[in-house]
Amino acid sequence: MTTISVRDDVPARSAEELEELARIAGPELELAPAELIVQWAVQQFGERFCVTSSMGDAVLADIAGKVAPGLDVVFLDTGYHFAETIGTRDAVEATMPVNLLTITPVQSVAEQDATHGKDLFRTNPDLCCALRKVQPLQDALSGYDAWATGLRRDETHSRVIAPVVGWDARKGKVKVSPLARWTADDVDRYIAENGVLVNPLQYDGYPSIGCWPCTQRVAPGEDARSGRWAGTGKNECGIHL
């Protein structure tokens, strides 16, 4: 795998330029390996590109660290994470050659309870996600032109058309999904072959890990994301919508 430097002299582009770049690059990189997609993004955007990780595993962070040591990896601490997720974050920061950035919502959980009532995740889960995930990420990405996610097409029906490189009009940024074409077996294979850190909850019935109040175990054979917001009809936090 080729290692490249993260340039600090890449100028910001207009929204029109970024959208056109994404339109062209998406089809061109559709069949490219994940490592080459990350490499392309680093070469195009330099320090104006970051990787986001929910710390279900460290596959994307591992690829990023091998392609471009020192690349920013952004982790959103909602205040509701499982202890195992925070532990995975800490292990990534301690052992991988990436610049781990932890971001938090404007309000603490206690402040949100005081403003909106206790357990907003129960009374209005969409608003809770908006306040603790969507808006904080939007703010954190303000200094970047592009970001990478671990989104995969096989996770939910709403993600089956996700491009490996696309344009997010709501954020006004290029959205890179290096693992979009990967299956769960591809992820498992990469983890085994590269000794990648995995959130321990993955081995305890949680194939998709979010905030603890809104994440349940999934029985073998069930949809991996069926444990997220179970019984609410909700299946996305809003980040990928």
Beta strands, then each sheet from edge to edge (+ up, - down):
strand 1: 49-52
strand 2: 72-76
strand 3: 99-103
strand 4: 146-148
strand 5: 165-168
strand 6: 173-176
sheet 1: 3+ 2+ 1+ 4+ 6+ 5-
end
